[in-house]
Amino acid sequence: MISHSSISPVVRSILPRSPEKRGLLRFEGLDRIQGSKMSVLVERHGRLLACIIAPANVHDAMTYHPTLTVFKIQRPIGRPIIRPQEILVDAAYYTLAIRTINRRRGIKTMIPVNRRNHRRPKRGRSYQFDPIIYRSRRAVERFFSWVKAFRKISPRYERLEESFRGLVIIACILILWRLLG
């Protein structure tokens, strides 16, 4: 038989404090959900190579360099591949900084001209853009439609970025399993 005096300290520690000291007891997680965007690097068949989750109020061009630094393909022998040969990106990435990053790393860049930010054409050789090659960018849009088909990802309900990124990785694994299997 257990006496009440032996369990009372445990019960006291479990009981919540008074509302004056702590406030009302309620879950406030939905108030703190933030918008997010995915910056991804996808190969031509729609398979994920690198993924970054960023806040929704960050411009797309600011997530470009972190996405490239995450990219790494391990090989059985030798050094891993840390830079893609060619990149096709949206017009939002049409900046001089992104072009210089790609030129220094030896990456061929295919970016359409962003008419909103583009001024008069400057002298010299113009940037190379081939609309026929750029059509293969549809793999990225296809990847986003596959990922957004998962109900936990399309409207973000997760409070923590780590848990949301984990759900995105699980969705990508399921997509790869479906593609390869």
Buried (B, 14 or more C-beta within 10 A) or exposed (E): EEEEEEEEEEEEEEEEEEEEEEEEEEEEEEEEEEEBBBBBBBEEEBBBBBBBBBEEEEEBBEBBBEBBEBBEEEEEEEEEEEEBEEBBBBBBBBBEEBBEBBEEEEBEBBBBEBEEEEEEEEEEEEEEEEEEEBEEBEBBEEBBEBBEEBEBBEEBBBBEBEEBBEBBEEBBEEBEEEEEE
